[in-house]
Amino acid sequence: MSVNVLTQAYSAIVNCIKTSVKITNINTGVVVDTFGIWDTGATNSVITKSVAKQLGLTPVSYTRVRGVGGLMPTPEYLVKITLNNENITLVSRVTECEELSAEQDTGMLVGMNIIRLGDICITNFDGKTVMTFRVPSLETINYVEEVNLHNKCLKIHELNIAKRLPDKCACGSGKDYKNCHGKSLYHK
């Protein structure tokens, strides 16, 4: 199985995740290099009118999109999208939208039709935002289960120490607690 990944790291906490994106007209091969804003609130991905024009795209269909003016017919295009590490490439339908930045340097909104293909994680550790994405999805990440298991292991560890019993980790790994969940990030 081939796993493809990308990471975008920032030197501070940010409120907008933006990565470079290549959008290609699949009929002519014309390519536009731009930025894409990652938006888990967007059902589908969109490109700006200016990017659609630069690519010389012809609509494959029209769809109705709800905007501030209500439902409006909006062109839908079929494009090739290559994410910034150039290892993640896919063909997708995108709709057209107004400009996403005053500088017109952001030509795409990466929506859930792409994000749902893999796993995404955003951290804000040590005052720095890092977004990482991989395709395909490889595991479930569940912080509630992770913390609950840590708390269970810690409680049993404390009982083992109090009763002077062998201190195997309660997770079932067979390791001593100090070499297993005793090294957990939650233990610090």
PyMOL commands that set and color helices and strands:
alter all, ss='L'
color gray80, all
select helices_A, chain A and resi 49-55+112-115+125-127+143-163+177-179+181-183+185-187
alter helices_A, ss='H'
color red, helices_A
select strands_A, chain A and resi 4-9+18-25+31-38+46-48+61-67+70-83+89-97+106-110+119-123+130-135
alter strands_A, ss='S'
color yellow, strands_A
deselect
rebuild
show_as cartoon
